[in-house]
Amino acid sequence: MDTYGGAQNPLVSADVTYFATTKGGAVFAAGSIAWSQALPLNGGDNNVATITRNVLKALVTTRNPALAP
């Protein structure tokens, strides 16, 4: 068991999609039923929170985040 009371299982996963649109927008989708519940774990210091923070930062700081250097 891990710290949060569950077991790590290679058969349990989530899909994440991120892409730029031709008109300068971007799409981010997290295909996990537990994505939002994972955000506050370990005080927000976890992989899900880091991915979310990076995507949100890219969305607000560049016109087309997927094409930013």
C-alpha angles and dihedrals in degrees: 000000000000129000094275098053100260135100125242109241124182089213091062114080147139133226121229124193127189126168143151123243124224092246095057100270130116137215127215122182128174112199099202127111089211101045096110093043090056094055098083097040115121090009092299092304099123140102095262093052091046093051091047092048092049093048093047091047091051092048094054100038104047135044093227108017096188091058097044116118 
